[in-house]
């Protein structure tokens, strides 16, 4: 049977097949019979707006439109491995309408432009008009080969591409994702974007399959700004990549983010509208990791040791891998999976194993790190050095502490216990989201800690310390040190724990086990040297005994013995 006759028979017997699989019932039918609002006033031919059988442009396939001839602003980012060029091939053909510079009715086969209804001439403004700035669109007209895929590390080798997504020669073009003749999935896409099926043909992000953004069935509750205005789907898992990214006309050009202000891409969901925990609310507290104070500074490709101080959501969270998986200190939980950091040796790590490795990015060797709020006799602002296991004393963040006898510890804490940085630094209040987002207490402390004294000793005044250390044991315990030092100073004189104890630790390069056990590192604003000896120190004599040589609050403690 003649092939043309066979096709006609199919069309007659199954007209539904014809229209669902052709351009006729799509908005690309610009003829007078078109179903869209943009159509010709009288032109009845359908294909003429793109193709002509005679006297066509040299461009394939039988192209009937002039070249755009525009110099386009191209997509760029620090992590792109490909080299997008000026649009060519099928992309140039698409842009002859979709950049808005050439009249829709301007075709080569007609001596005068085809007229359109309602006075339309060029592509009207809106999502279909990409303009000549395509830096906010998925890049096109670049060679996509095995070399590019290997350099990126998270792209499918194009040799393995099969099915609907296809290259034009060796280039990614508009037609790799869009079929201009068929619109079965909306936006003329070659496959559905539900669950990011289309994106996943090429993009294989590390950890993505177990990410909460891949698996969550949470729905948008309808209040606030819709976080995925361009998507027809209702749940986080269905939207997947499009929860954060928009392949065309993205407000945030780099990495095609839905919103230019990076935090909006996170907080439009993490404000109680989709995610259960309202992070946006705690970020409004007085002491925060102030993500609003920095814009377009974080970069995916930046140094693991932060060079210029900033904090943005993606500094601590990898949205492609973050998941709700618990862990025990010091191991990193799933919420910070796949994030870079700095290990205890000061070396960069691409994927942290321990929570403190994330904190060390900014609070260790960073040249622009925050400084301590307390001026110490021994000054040290590098927390990597403060928590070093070779130190004379430290809080047990990297490993178990030095002291094998700490009677004040509250169960389940023991001398062998290890804690997180976020056991002390975290959002305050019951039910608050985990992590150091925001607090009513300075240094983003989870509980109150009276650093300055001048307040009566109470559980509330030193609530942070009393989460792990029993108040009665410290103030009234059997130890003479407790009676002589803590009861006398903290309760009797309203002197803060912070006056004598440095809560992080004392570096072994600056302190020693004679003077700096038990986190002893005095507040330099409160103490001065003993005028008789010139000494300013605590001397640990062992067996719960020690002597101070200093002047504090105008009183000479040189020497003053404590303990047995």
C-alpha positions as CSV (number, residue, x, y, z in Angstrom):
1,X,0.0,0.0,0.0
2,X,1.2,3.5,-0.8
3,X,2.6,5.2,2.4
4,X,0.6,8.4,1.8
5,X,-2.6,6.4,1.4
6,X,-1.8,4.5,4.6
7,X,-1.4,7.7,6.5
8,X,-4.7,9.1,5.2
9,X,-6.5,5.9,6.2
10,X,-5.1,6.3,9.8
11,X,-6.2,9.9,9.9
12,X,-9.7,9.1,8.8
13,X,-10.2,6.0,11.0
14,X,-8.6,7.7,14.1
15,X,-8.9,11.5,13.9
16,X,-8.1,11.7,17.6
17,X,-4.6,10.3,16.8
18,X,-4.1,13.0,14.2
19,X,-4.9,15.9,16.4
20,X,-3.2,14.7,19.6
21,X,0.0,14.0,17.7
22,X,0.2,17.0,15.4
23,X,0.6,20.7,15.4
24,X,-3.0,21.4,14.4
25,X,-4.6,21.8,17.8
26,X,-1.6,23.6,19.5
27,X,-0.8,27.2,19.8
28,X,1.9,26.7,17.2
29,X,-0.9,26.6,14.7
30,X,-0.8,30.3,13.9
31,X,-3.2,30.1,11.0
32,X,-6.8,31.5,11.2
33,X,-7.9,28.0,12.4
34,X,-5.5,28.0,15.3
35,X,-6.8,27.4,18.8
36,X,-4.6,30.0,20.5
37,X,-5.2,33.7,21.0
38,X,-2.3,34.6,18.7
39,X,-3.3,33.8,15.1
40,X,-3.5,35.2,11.6
41,X,-6.5,37.2,10.4
42,X,-7.0,35.1,7.2
43,X,-4.0,32.9,6.5
44,X,-5.2,29.2,6.3
45,X,-1.9,27.5,5.7
46,X,-0.5,26.0,8.9
47,X,3.1,25.1,8.2
48,X,3.9,28.3,6.3
49,X,4.8,30.1,9.4
50,X,8.0,28.0,9.7
51,X,8.4,26.0,6.5
52,X,8.0,26.3,2.8
53,X,8.6,23.7,0.0
54,X,10.2,26.2,-2.4
55,X,12.7,29.1,-2.2
56,X,13.3,28.4,1.5
57,X,16.2,29.6,3.7
58,X,19.4,27.6,3.4
59,X,18.6,26.5,7.0
60,X,17.1,23.1,7.4
61,X,14.3,22.0,7.4
62,X,13.0,24.1,4.5
63,X,13.0,27.1,6.8
64,X,10.7,30.0,5.9
65,X,11.9,32.7,8.3
66,X,14.8,35.1,8.4
67,X,17.6,34.6,10.8
68,X,17.3,36.5,14.1
69,X,20.7,38.0,13.6
70,X,20.8,39.1,17.3
71,X,23.7,39.1,19.7
72,X,22.4,37.2,22.6
73,X,23.4,37.5,26.3
74,X,24.3,33.9,27.2
75,X,23.9,31.8,30.3
76,X,27.0,31.6,32.5
77,X,27.9,30.4,36.0
78,X,31.0,29.4,37.8
79,X,30.2,25.7,37.7
80,X,29.2,25.2,34.0
81,X,31.5,23.0,32.2
82,X,30.1,23.5,28.7
83,X,30.7,26.5,26.5
84,X,27.3,27.9,25.2
85,X,27.7,29.8,22.0
86,X,25.4,32.1,20.1
87,X,22.3,30.2,19.2
88,X,22.5,28.1,16.1
89,X,20.7,25.1,14.6
90,X,17.2,24.5,15.8
91,X,17.7,27.0,18.6
92,X,18.2,29.9,16.2
93,X,15.0,28.8,14.4
94,X,13.0,28.8,17.6
95,X,14.3,32.2,18.6
96,X,13.3,33.7,15.2
97,X,9.9,33.9,16.9
98,X,10.6,33.6,20.6
99,X,13.1,36.4,21.0
100,X,10.4,38.9,20.0
101,X,12.6,40.7,17.4
102,X,11.0,39.5,14.2
103,X,7.3,39.8,13.2
104,X,5.5,36.5,13.5
105,X,4.1,36.9,10.0
106,X,7.5,37.8,8.4
107,X,8.1,34.7,6.2
108,X,10.4,34.4,3.3
109,X,7.8,32.9,0.9
110,X,5.5,36.0,1.1
111,X,6.3,39.4,-0.3
112,X,4.5,41.1,2.7
113,X,4.1,39.9,6.3
114,X,1.1,37.8,7.2
115,X,-1.3,39.9,9.3
116,X,-2.4,38.8,12.8
117,X,-5.5,39.5,14.7
118,X,-5.8,42.0,17.5
119,X,-2.9,44.1,16.1
120,X,-0.3,41.5,17.1
121,X,2.9,41.8,15.2
122,X,5.8,40.3,17.2
123,X,5.7,37.8,20.0
124,X,3.9,39.5,22.9
125,X,5.6,39.9,26.2
126,X,5.4,37.1,28.6
127,X,6.9,33.6,29.2
128,X,7.0,32.8,25.5
129,X,9.0,35.9,24.7
130,X,12.6,35.1,25.8
131,X,14.1,38.3,24.5
132,X,17.7,38.5,23.5
133,X,19.0,38.1,27.1
134,X,18.9,34.3,27.5
135,X,21.2,34.2,30.5
136,X,18.1,33.3,32.5
137,X,17.3,30.3,30.3
138,X,18.7,26.8,30.1
139,X,21.8,27.1,27.9
140,X,21.6,25.9,24.4
141,X,23.9,25.5,21.3
142,X,26.7,23.9,23.3
143,X,28.6,20.7,22.6
144,X,27.4,18.1,25.0
145,X,29.9,15.2,24.9
146,X,31.5,12.7,27.2
147,X,34.3,15.2,28.1
148,X,31.7,17.7,29.3
149,X,29.8,15.1,31.3
150,X,33.0,13.8,32.9
151,X,34.2,17.3,33.9
152,X,30.8,18.1,35.4
153,X,30.5,14.8,37.3
154,X,26.7,15.0,37.6
155,X,25.7,14.8,33.9
156,X,24.7,11.6,32.0
157,X,27.2,10.6,29.4
158,X,25.3,11.6,26.2
159,X,26.3,8.3,24.6
160,X,23.8,6.8,27.0
161,X,20.9,9.2,26.1
162,X,18.0,7.4,24.6
163,X,14.3,7.9,24.1
164,X,12.8,11.3,23.9
165,X,15.7,13.6,24.8
166,X,18.1,13.9,21.8
167,X,20.9,16.1,20.7
168,X,21.2,17.8,17.4
169,X,24.5,16.4,16.2
170,X,26.5,16.7,19.3
171,X,24.8,19.9,20.6
172,X,22.1,20.5,23.1
173,X,19.4,22.6,21.4
174,X,15.9,23.8,22.2
175,X,14.6,20.7,20.4
176,X,16.4,18.5,22.9
177,X,13.6,19.3,25.4
178,X,10.8,20.7,23.1
179,X,9.1,19.2,20.1
180,X,7.5,22.1,18.3
181,X,5.0,19.9,16.5
182,X,3.5,18.0,19.6
183,X,2.3,19.3,22.9
184,X,1.3,16.2,24.8
185,X,3.0,17.3,28.1
186,X,2.5,21.1,28.0
187,X,5.0,23.7,26.7
188,X,5.8,21.3,23.8
189,X,8.0,19.2,26.1
190,X,9.2,15.9,24.9
191,X,8.5,14.2,28.2
192,X,6.7,15.2,31.4
193,X,8.4,17.3,34.0
194,X,6.5,15.6,36.8
195,X,9.0,14.3,39.4
196,X,11.6,16.1,37.1
197,X,11.5,13.2,34.7
198,X,12.7,15.5,31.9
199,X,15.6,17.0,33.9
200,X,16.8,13.6,35.1
201,X,17.5,12.5,31.5
202,X,20.6,14.5,31.6
203,X,21.1,15.7,35.2
204,X,22.1,13.0,37.8
205,X,22.7,15.1,41.0
206,X,24.6,13.3,43.8
207,X,22.3,12.1,46.6
208,X,19.2,13.3,44.8
209,X,17.2,10.1,45.0
210,X,17.2,10.0,48.8
211,X,16.8,13.8,49.2
212,X,13.7,15.1,51.0
213,X,13.1,17.4,48.0
214,X,12.8,14.3,45.8
215,X,10.6,12.2,48.2
216,X,8.4,14.6,50.1
217,X,4.7,14.5,49.6
218,X,4.1,17.8,51.2
219,X,1.6,20.1,49.5
220,X,1.6,23.9,49.2
221,X,-1.1,25.2,51.6
222,X,-2.0,28.2,49.5
223,X,-0.8,31.1,51.7
224,X,2.1,33.4,50.9
225,X,3.9,33.4,47.6
226,X,3.5,30.3,45.5
227,X,7.0,28.7,45.4
228,X,6.4,27.1,42.1
229,X,4.3,29.4,40.0
230,X,5.2,27.9,36.7
231,X,4.5,24.3,37.7
232,X,1.2,22.5,37.4
233,X,2.0,20.1,40.2
234,X,0.9,20.1,43.8
235,X,3.6,18.4,45.9
236,X,7.3,18.8,46.6
237,X,8.2,15.4,45.1
238,X,6.1,16.1,41.9
239,X,7.8,19.5,41.4
240,X,11.2,18.2,42.3
241,X,13.8,20.4,40.5
242,X,11.1,23.1,39.8
243,X,10.7,23.7,43.5
244,X,13.7,25.9,43.1
245,X,14.6,26.1,39.4
246,X,12.9,27.6,36.4
247,X,14.4,26.5,33.0
248,X,13.1,29.7,31.3
249,X,13.1,33.3,32.4
250,X,14.4,32.5,35.8
251,X,14.6,35.4,38.2
252,X,17.9,34.2,39.5
253,X,20.0,33.8,36.4
254,X,22.9,31.7,37.9
255,X,21.7,28.2,38.3
256,X,18.2,29.3,37.0
257,X,16.7,29.9,40.5
258,X,13.1,30.8,40.8
259,X,14.0,33.9,42.8
260,X,17.1,36.1,42.6
261,X,17.2,36.5,46.4
262,X,18.5,33.1,47.2
263,X,16.8,32.8,50.5
264,X,13.3,33.2,48.9
265,X,13.9,29.9,47.1
266,X,14.2,28.2,50.5
267,X,11.9,30.3,52.7
268,X,8.9,30.3,50.4
269,X,8.5,26.7,51.6
270,X,10.4,26.7,54.9
271,X,8.1,29.3,56.5
272,X,5.5,26.8,57.7
273,X,3.6,26.8,54.4
274,X,5.0,23.6,53.1
275,X,7.8,22.4,55.5
276,X,6.6,21.8,59.0
277,X,9.3,23.9,60.7
278,X,9.1,27.7,60.3
279,X,12.7,28.7,59.7
280,X,11.7,32.2,58.4
281,X,10.2,33.0,61.8
282,X,13.4,32.2,63.8
283,X,15.5,34.2,61.3
284,X,13.6,37.3,62.5
285,X,15.0,36.9,66.0
286,X,17.7,39.3,67.4
287,X,20.7,36.9,67.0
288,X,20.8,35.0,63.8
289,X,22.9,33.6,61.0
290,X,21.7,36.6,59.0
291,X,21.0,35.2,55.6
292,X,19.2,38.4,54.6
293,X,22.4,40.4,55.0
294,X,24.2,38.8,52.0
295,X,23.0,38.5,48.4
296,X,24.7,36.7,45.5
297,X,27.9,36.2,47.5
298,X,27.8,32.4,48.1
299,X,29.0,30.4,45.1
300,X,28.8,26.7,44.7
301,X,32.4,26.7,43.6
302,X,33.8,28.8,46.4
303,X,36.7,27.8,48.6
304,X,35.9,25.4,51.4
305,X,37.5,27.8,53.8
306,X,35.2,30.9,53.5
307,X,37.3,33.9,52.4
308,X,34.7,36.7,52.6
309,X,32.3,36.5,55.5
310,X,28.7,35.5,54.4
311,X,26.0,33.1,55.4
312,X,23.3,31.9,53.1
313,X,21.1,28.8,53.3
314,X,23.2,26.9,50.9
315,X,26.4,27.4,52.9
316,X,25.1,24.9,55.4
317,X,22.5,22.9,53.4
318,X,22.8,21.1,50.1
319,X,19.2,21.1,48.7
320,X,20.0,18.2,46.4
321,X,20.9,15.9,49.3
322,X,19.3,17.3,52.5
323,X,17.1,14.7,54.2
324,X,15.6,14.1,57.6
325,X,18.0,11.5,58.9
326,X,19.2,11.5,62.5
327,X,22.7,10.8,63.7
328,X,24.8,10.7,66.9
329,X,27.4,13.3,67.8
330,X,29.7,14.1,66.2
331,X,28.4,12.5,63.0
332,X,26.6,14.9,60.6
333,X,22.8,14.4,60.3
334,X,21.0,14.1,57.0
335,X,20.0,17.8,57.1
336,X,23.6,18.7,56.2
337,X,24.4,15.8,53.9
338,X,26.6,16.5,50.9
339,X,28.0,19.8,52.2
340,X,31.7,20.7,52.0
341,X,33.7,21.5,55.1
342,X,37.1,21.5,56.8
343,X,38.3,18.6,58.9
344,X,40.1,18.6,62.2
345,X,43.4,18.8,60.4
346,X,42.4,21.9,58.6
347,X,42.0,20.2,55.3
348,X,39.1,20.7,52.9
349,X,36.6,17.9,52.6
350,X,34.0,17.6,49.8
351,X,31.4,15.9,51.9
352,X,31.5,16.4,55.7
353,X,31.3,13.4,58.0
354,X,31.1,15.4,61.2
355,X,28.9,18.4,62.0
356,X,31.9,20.4,63.4
357,X,33.5,20.2,59.9
358,X,30.8,22.4,58.6
359,X,31.2,25.0,61.4
360,X,35.0,25.0,60.7
361,X,34.4,26.5,57.2
362,X,33.7,29.9,58.7
363,X,34.8,29.7,62.3
364,X,38.3,28.2,62.0
365,X,40.9,29.3,59.4
366,X,38.6,31.8,57.6
367,X,40.4,35.1,57.4
368,X,37.1,37.0,58.0
369,X,35.8,34.8,60.8
370,X,33.8,36.3,63.7
371,X,35.6,37.1,66.9
372,X,34.8,36.0,70.4
373,X,32.4,38.2,72.3
374,X,34.6,37.8,75.4
375,X,38.2,39.2,75.6
376,X,40.3,36.4,77.1
377,X,43.6,36.3,78.8
378,X,44.5,33.8,76.1
379,X,42.9,35.1,72.9
380,X,41.8,32.5,70.3
381,X,39.0,32.8,67.7
382,X,39.8,29.7,65.7
383,X,37.4,27.0,67.0
384,X,39.4,24.3,65.3
385,X,42.3,25.1,67.6
386,X,40.0,25.4,70.6
387,X,38.4,22.0,70.2
388,X,41.7,20.2,69.4
389,X,41.9,16.9,71.3
390,X,45.5,17.6,72.3
391,X,44.4,20.8,74.2
392,X,44.7,21.0,78.0
393,X,40.9,21.3,78.2
394,X,38.0,21.6,75.7
395,X,34.3,20.9,75.5
396,X,33.9,17.4,73.9
397,X,33.0,18.3,70.3
398,X,35.6,16.4,68.3
399,X,35.9,13.7,70.9
400,X,35.5,12.8,74.6
401,X,36.8,15.4,77.1
402,X,40.1,15.3,79.1
403,X,38.5,15.0,82.6
404,X,37.7,11.5,83.6
405,X,35.8,12.7,86.7
406,X,32.9,15.1,86.1
407,X,30.4,14.4,88.9
408,X,28.1,17.2,87.8
409,X,27.1,15.6,84.5
410,X,23.4,14.8,84.1
411,X,22.4,11.5,82.6
412,X,22.7,10.4,79.8
413,X,25.9,12.5,79.6
414,X,29.1,10.8,80.8
415,X,32.7,11.6,80.7
416,X,33.0,9.7,77.4
417,X,30.1,11.7,75.8
418,X,30.6,13.8,72.7
419,X,28.3,16.8,71.9
420,X,27.4,18.8,68.9
421,X,28.1,22.5,68.3
422,X,24.3,22.8,68.0
423,X,23.7,21.4,71.5
424,X,24.7,25.0,72.6
425,X,24.2,27.1,69.4
426,X,20.7,26.6,68.0
427,X,17.3,28.2,67.7
428,X,15.8,28.8,71.1
429,X,12.4,27.6,72.2
430,X,10.6,24.3,72.2
431,X,9.5,23.2,68.8
432,X,12.0,25.5,67.0
433,X,13.7,24.1,63.9
434,X,17.0,22.5,64.6
435,X,20.3,24.3,63.9
436,X,21.7,27.8,64.6
437,X,19.1,29.8,62.6
438,X,18.1,32.4,65.1
439,X,17.7,32.9,68.9
440,X,16.8,35.6,71.4
441,X,20.1,34.9,73.1
442,X,23.5,36.2,72.0
443,X,25.8,34.0,70.0
444,X,22.6,32.1,68.8
445,X,22.6,30.2,72.0
446,X,19.8,27.6,72.5
447,X,19.3,28.6,76.2
448,X,20.1,31.6,78.3
449,X,23.7,32.1,79.5
450,X,24.4,35.1,81.6
451,X,27.9,36.0,80.5
452,X,28.3,39.3,82.4
453,X,27.2,38.4,85.9
454,X,25.3,41.2,87.7
455,X,22.3,38.8,88.2
456,X,21.4,36.4,90.9
457,X,22.4,32.8,90.2
458,X,19.5,30.7,89.1
459,X,18.6,27.9,86.8
460,X,17.2,30.5,84.3
461,X,20.4,32.6,84.4
462,X,22.7,29.7,83.5
463,X,20.1,27.5,81.7
464,X,22.6,26.6,79.0
465,X,25.2,25.2,81.4
466,X,22.5,23.4,83.5
467,X,21.3,21.4,80.5
468,X,24.3,19.1,81.0
469,X,25.6,20.0,84.5
470,X,23.6,19.5,87.6
471,X,23.1,22.8,89.4
472,X,23.0,21.5,92.9
473,X,26.2,19.5,92.3
474,X,28.0,22.6,91.0
475,X,26.8,25.0,93.7
476,X,26.4,22.7,96.7
477,X,28.3,19.6,95.9
478,X,30.7,17.7,98.2
479,X,33.7,19.0,96.4
480,X,35.5,21.8,98.2
481,X,36.0,23.4,94.8
482,X,32.3,23.6,94.4
483,X,31.8,25.1,97.8
484,X,34.8,27.5,97.7
485,X,34.7,28.6,94.1
486,X,31.2,28.1,92.6
487,X,29.1,28.8,95.6
488,X,31.2,31.7,96.7
489,X,31.6,33.4,93.3
490,X,28.6,32.4,91.2
491,X,26.0,32.5,93.9
492,X,27.6,34.7,96.5
493,X,29.2,37.4,94.3
494,X,27.0,37.1,91.2
495,X,30.0,36.4,89.0
496,X,29.3,34.6,85.7
497,X,30.7,31.2,84.8
498,X,32.0,33.0,81.8
499,X,34.4,35.1,83.9
500,X,36.6,32.0,84.5
501,X,35.7,29.4,81.9
502,X,36.2,29.6,78.2
503,X,33.4,27.3,76.9
504,X,35.2,26.2,73.7
505,X,38.7,25.3,74.9
506,X,42.3,26.5,75.2
507,X,44.7,25.7,72.4
508,X,47.7,23.5,73.3
509,X,49.9,26.1,71.4
510,X,48.9,28.7,74.0
511,X,47.9,27.0,77.2
512,X,49.0,24.1,79.3
513,X,47.7,21.5,81.8
514,X,48.9,23.4,84.8
515,X,47.1,26.7,84.1
516,X,44.3,25.8,81.7
517,X,42.6,22.7,82.9
518,X,38.8,22.8,83.4
519,X,38.4,25.4,80.7
520,X,40.1,28.0,82.8
521,X,40.8,31.1,80.7
522,X,39.8,34.3,82.4
523,X,37.7,37.2,81.0
524,X,40.4,39.8,80.5
525,X,37.9,42.6,81.0
526,X,37.4,41.5,84.6
527,X,40.9,40.4,85.7
528,X,44.3,42.0,86.0
529,X,47.7,40.7,87.3
530,X,48.4,40.1,91.0
531,X,50.3,43.3,92.0
532,X,52.7,41.5,94.3
533,X,53.9,38.8,91.9
534,X,52.8,40.2,88.5
535,X,51.2,36.9,87.8
536,X,47.8,36.4,86.1
537,X,47.0,32.7,86.1
538,X,45.3,29.8,87.7
539,X,47.6,27.0,88.9
540,X,46.1,23.5,89.0
541,X,47.6,21.6,91.9
542,X,45.7,18.4,91.3
543,X,43.3,16.5,93.6
544,X,40.7,19.3,93.4
545,X,43.1,22.0,94.5
546,X,44.3,25.1,92.8
547,X,45.5,28.7,93.3
548,X,44.7,32.0,91.6
549,X,47.1,34.8,91.1
550,X,45.0,37.8,89.9
551,X,42.9,40.8,90.8
552,X,39.2,40.5,90.0
553,X,36.5,43.1,90.7
554,X,39.1,45.0,92.7
555,X,39.9,42.1,95.0
556,X,43.3,40.6,95.1
557,X,43.4,36.8,94.7
558,X,47.1,36.4,94.7
559,X,47.6,33.7,95.8
560,X,44.3,32.3,96.9
561,X,43.9,28.6,97.4
562,X,40.8,26.6,96.7
563,X,39.9,23.0,97.4
564,X,41.3,20.5,99.9
